[in-house]
Amino acid sequence: MAKLKIKKGDTVQVIAGDDKGKIGRVLEVYPKTMKILVEQVNVHKKHTRPNQQYPNGGIISKELPIHYSNVMILDSEKKPTRIGIRHEIKGGRKETIRFARTNNKDL
């Protein structure tokens, strides 16, 4: 299982698919399936029966996960970038730091 470089809370831009060009925040990361859930991206309508949460039932808009390869993280200048990883030793501990490849600034 590969480790994803995109984390919950990152701002990403969709680079492929129906929602190409949309920007959103990562709400959830699913490393086993290599998918991520992005705010206001890949929204589908779901028909529900009446239940406690929705007493009248109806049609609900719901975001569905997309493959992580279809998004790129945005750097500090709001440009899509690839992610680099650098290891630094701070206080005797090795820390992994993610940085933007476009401007070499930390994410």
trRosetta pair geometry for C-beta under 8 A, 3 or more apart (Angstrom, degrees):
i j d omega theta_ij theta_ji phi_ij phi_ji
1 31 6.2 76 167 143 118 102
1 32 6.3 -43 -130 -111 133 53
2 31 7.6 -147 82 -168 57 93
2 34 6.9 37 57 -96 110 111
3 31 6.9 -15 -127 -142 43 132
4 7 7.7 158 107 -68 98 50
4 29 6.0 -159 72 -169 147 125
4 31 5.5 -141 -3 -107 109 87
4 34 7.0 155 -76 -135 114 64
4 36 7.5 157 -179 -63 158 111
4 68 5.6 -129 -134 -118 123 171
5 73 7.8 -97 115 -20 100 138
5 83 4.3 173 146 82 140 146
5 85 7.1 -123 -121 -57 117 110
5 98 6.5 138 -172 -121 97 127
6 10 5.5 -123 -161 49 78 152
6 12 6.6 19 -141 -76 131 135
6 26 6.1 161 160 -81 107 159
6 29 6.6 176 102 -110 86 123
6 36 6.0 -45 106 -74 135 154
6 68 5.7 -171 28 -149 135 117
6 71 7.0 62 -100 91 161 119
6 73 6.1 -173 -107 -65 92 110
6 83 7.5 -170 -66 -21 63 153
7 10 5.4 109 61 -29 67 112
7 26 7.0 146 102 80 35 147
7 29 6.6 -63 -142 -39 33 152
8 26 5.5 -136 -128 111 37 104
8 27 7.0 -5 -144 160 90 15
8 28 6.6 10 -107 -106 107 24
8 29 5.5 -115 -56 -10 81 105
9 25 6.6 -19 -149 -174 32 105
9 26 6.2 -37 21 65 22 91
10 25 7.3 160 83 -152 34 61
10 26 4.8 25 52 11 80 124
10 73 5.4 -52 171 -125 131 108
10 107 7.3 9 -120 170 108 127
11 23 6.6 18 178 -180 98 100
11 24 7.4 -169 -148 105 65 22
11 25 5.6 -39 -97 -96 66 67
11 26 7.8 -135 -77 -6 20 80
11 73 7.2 95 78 -158 54 68
11 74 4.8 -45 104 41 100 117
12 23 7.2 180 92 -148 38 61
12 24 6.6 -21 62 67 78 65
12 25 7.8 123 18 -120 76 20
12 26 6.0 63 -3 -52 119 97
12 36 7.6 67 20 107 162 150
12 38 6.1 -93 64 -115 117 129
12 71 4.2 32 163 172 132 126
12 72 6.5 156 -158 78 85 29
12 73 5.4 -54 -101 -99 80 48
12 74 6.5 -175 -109 -11 24 85
13 21 7.1 -24 -175 -154 102 24
13 22 7.2 167 -151 86 61 38
13 23 5.0 -28 -98 -96 78 78
13 71 6.6 153 75 -156 35 77
13 72 5.7 -21 60 62 88 82
13 74 5.8 89 -21 -63 102 102
13 80 5.0 -94 52 -81 128 108
14 17 6.2 -75 176 54 121 106
14 19 4.8 33 80 105 170 92
14 20 5.5 -128 115 -111 100 31
14 21 6.6 -30 71 29 89 27
14 22 4.9 22 21 52 120 84
14 23 7.8 -139 5 -73 75 33
14 24 7.7 28 -30 18 99 102
14 38 7.2 176 -64 82 101 165
14 41 5.8 161 -52 -142 133 136
14 66 7.3 10 -119 100 111 166
14 70 6.0 0 -152 142 79 94
14 71 5.5 -46 -100 -97 49 80
15 20 6.5 20 -180 -137 17 86
15 70 6.2 -167 55 -178 74 49
15 71 6.4 149 6 -117 88 23
15 72 5.3 54 -35 -7 130 104
15 80 6.6 101 -75 -147 117 161
16 20 6.1 6 -120 -94 11 103
16 69 7.8 -10 35 117 135 78
16 70 4.4 -107 58 -137 97 87
17 20 5.9 160 62 -52 53 81
17 42 7.6 -14 139 -80 146 98
17 66 6.7 -112 4 -146 171 134
17 70 5.4 27 -13 -161 121 140
18 42 7.6 111 60 -99 109 65
19 22 4.5 -43 169 13 98 133
19 41 4.8 140 137 -150 163 84
19 42 6.0 -100 -8 -52 142 60
19 66 7.9 -111 44 -69 126 158
22 38 8.0 127 110 126 112 133
22 40 6.9 -141 178 112 130 94
22 41 5.3 162 102 -99 138 99
23 74 6.9 27 -138 -44 115 144
24 38 4.2 107 88 166 127 98
24 39 4.1 -168 -172 64 112 75
24 40 5.2 -170 -102 54 129 87
24 41 4.9 -137 13 -23 150 112
25 38 7.1 155 75 -155 29 69
25 39 4.7 21 51 11 78 129
26 29 6.5 28 167 -62 126 90
26 36 5.4 -47 -138 179 108 126
26 37 7.1 103 -164 73 62 56
26 38 5.9 -43 -100 -99 53 71
26 39 7.8 -110 -61 -8 9 85
27 37 4.6 -61 65 104 100 103
27 38 6.8 161 6 -114 89 16
27 39 5.6 115 -43 -58 111 81
27 63 7.3 97 28 87 145 148
28 36 6.8 167 88 -161 57 57
28 37 3.9 26 48 33 98 121
28 65 7.4 -79 85 -92 109 105
29 36 5.3 -17 -110 -112 64 88
29 37 7.7 -123 -61 21 31 77
30 33 4.8 -4 127 44 120 99
30 34 7.4 -39 97 24 81 13
30 35 4.7 0 59 64 116 84
30 36 6.9 -166 22 -82 76 37
30 37 7.6 76 -16 -23 103 91
30 65 6.1 -15 15 -129 133 158
31 34 7.0 24 -162 -81 37 46
33 65 7.3 77 96 117 130 153
34 67 6.2 19 116 -147 95 80
34 68 5.5 -105 170 15 75 109
34 69 7.7 17 154 -19 118 92
35 65 3.8 68 150 154 126 128
35 66 6.4 164 -154 82 91 20
35 67 5.6 -60 -103 -96 75 41
35 68 6.5 -161 -119 -33 21 79
36 65 6.2 156 77 -151 19 91
36 66 6.6 -29 63 63 71 70
36 68 5.1 83 -11 -89 109 84
36 71 6.8 -72 58 27 133 145
37 63 5.9 104 -168 120 94 117
37 64 7.6 -112 -119 157 88 17
37 65 4.9 -63 -74 -92 73 75
37 66 7.9 124 -102 14 33 68
38 41 4.0 1 91 40 112 130
38 42 7.1 91 53 18 95 102
38 63 7.0 -140 72 -175 48 135
38 66 6.5 -31 12 29 112 114
38 71 6.7 158 -63 -88 147 151
39 63 6.9 -83 -125 -80 28 165
40 43 6.6 -26 -154 -46 42 123
40 63 7.0 -63 -50 -88 15 125
41 63 6.5 58 61 -143 53 113
41 66 6.5 -65 128 -5 115 137
42 63 6.0 83 79 -160 80 71
42 64 4.8 -97 134 61 114 80
42 65 7.3 -39 88 90 153 9
42 66 5.0 176 -38 -53 149 109
43 61 5.2 11 180 -179 114 104
43 62 6.9 152 -152 74 66 27
43 63 5.5 -41 -93 -89 68 63
43 64 7.7 156 -105 8 20 78
44 61 7.4 159 81 -151 27 59
44 62 6.0 -31 66 65 76 80
44 63 8.0 122 17 -116 72 18
44 64 5.6 19 8 -15 118 121
45 59 5.2 -5 -172 -176 111 109
45 60 7.2 141 -158 72 58 36
45 61 5.9 -37 -97 -95 62 61
45 62 7.7 120 -122 18 15 80
46 59 7.1 148 72 -158 37 58
46 60 5.0 -29 64 65 92 90
46 61 7.7 152 16 -102 80 12
46 62 5.0 12 -4 7 125 128
47 57 7.8 24 177 170 70 103
47 58 7.6 -121 -143 137 60 23
47 59 5.6 -30 -96 -99 64 71
47 60 7.9 164 -90 19 16 76
48 51 6.9 -75 163 8 114 109
48 54 5.5 74 101 63 136 149
48 57 5.3 -160 99 -152 73 71
48 58 6.4 -2 54 57 89 48
48 59 7.7 159 14 -99 77 22
48 60 5.7 26 -8 -3 122 119
49 57 5.1 -50 -171 -111 22 123
50 54 6.6 -129 -133 107 45 77
50 55 5.8 13 -157 178 100 34
50 56 6.1 -56 -104 -164 100 7
50 57 4.1 -71 -58 -41 60 95
51 54 5.8 46 49 50 79 75
51 55 7.6 -103 73 -87 29 34
51 57 7.5 90 -1 -86 68 72
52 55 7.3 6 -146 -76 22 73
54 57 5.7 98 124 -96 112 22
54 58 6.3 -125 177 32 131 94
54 60 7.1 -105 -77 -61 156 125
66 70 5.3 -81 152 63 117 134
66 71 7.0 107 96 -32 121 109
67 70 5.1 92 72 -4 83 105
68 71 6.3 -71 -161 41 47 100
72 80 3.8 63 98 -165 133 109
72 81 6.5 149 165 44 111 27
72 82 7.1 -60 -145 -76 107 48
73 80 7.3 123 70 -147 33 61
73 81 6.2 -49 81 64 81 78
73 83 5.8 51 30 -61 138 108
73 100 7.5 -134 102 -104 110 90
73 107 6.8 6 149 -128 144 146
74 78 5.4 -3 -177 -140 126 43
74 79 6.6 136 -150 60 74 23
74 80 6.2 -50 -95 -88 63 47
74 81 7.1 94 -143 15 22 89
75 78 7.3 -87 68 -16 61 14
75 79 5.5 -14 39 58 105 79
75 80 7.9 103 -3 -173 84 4
75 81 4.5 48 -40 -1 110 141
75 100 3.7 71 -108 -132 114 162
75 102 5.3 -120 -18 50 158 121
75 103 5.8 130 167 24 151 110
75 105 6.6 107 -169 56 107 109
75 107 7.4 -95 -121 -93 62 91
76 100 7.1 -137 0 2 79 152
76 103 6.9 -85 41 66 102 143
76 105 5.3 -34 0 91 130 151
77 102 7.4 -110 43 109 119 134
77 103 6.5 105 -2 -25 121 149
79 102 5.7 -148 92 154 124 176
81 100 4.3 41 110 -160 160 96
81 101 5.3 176 -180 45 102 79
81 102 4.2 -104 -107 -11 122 110
81 103 7.7 -80 -99 10 154 77
82 100 7.9 120 70 -160 43 54
82 101 4.4 7 66 11 88 141
82 102 8.0 130 31 -35 65 77
83 98 5.4 -22 -168 -163 112 108
83 99 7.4 134 -160 67 62 35
83 100 7.1 -48 -108 -103 54 43
83 101 7.0 -117 -74 -23 8 96
83 107 6.9 -34 -127 -16 102 152
84 98 7.2 140 75 -160 46 55
84 99 5.0 -29 67 67 97 87
84 100 7.5 22 20 114 92 5
84 101 5.2 117 -29 -76 107 83
84 104 7.9 -19 44 -116 141 63
85 96 6.0 -16 -165 -168 107 99
85 97 7.2 144 -157 75 55 45
85 98 6.0 -30 -99 -101 68 60
85 99 7.7 163 -90 21 21 77
86 96 7.7 145 75 -158 38 51
86 97 5.0 -28 67 66 87 99
86 99 6.0 17 2 1 114 122
87 94 5.6 -1 -174 -173 109 103
87 95 7.1 157 -154 78 58 42
87 96 5.9 -29 -99 -99 73 60
87 97 7.4 165 -94 18 22 81
88 94 7.5 156 82 -152 30 56
88 95 5.4 -22 66 61 81 94
88 97 5.9 19 8 -7 111 126
89 92 7.0 5 180 -120 100 12
89 93 7.0 162 -153 78 63 30
89 94 5.5 -35 -96 -94 72 61
89 95 7.5 154 -104 14 21 78
90 93 6.2 -30 70 63 66 82
90 95 5.4 -3 22 -2 111 128
97 106 5.8 -56 179 -124 113 109
98 106 7.0 99 81 -159 56 67
98 107 4.5 -41 104 42 105 118
99 104 5.8 14 159 -160 131 44
99 105 6.3 173 -155 89 91 24
99 106 5.2 -57 -99 -98 84 44
99 107 6.2 -175 -109 -12 26 84
100 103 5.5 18 92 44 119 77
100 104 6.9 -94 75 -40 71 11
100 105 5.5 4 34 56 109 75
100 106 8.0 137 1 -156 79 1
100 107 6.0 117 -45 -64 82 96
101 104 7.5 23 -142 -71 23 56
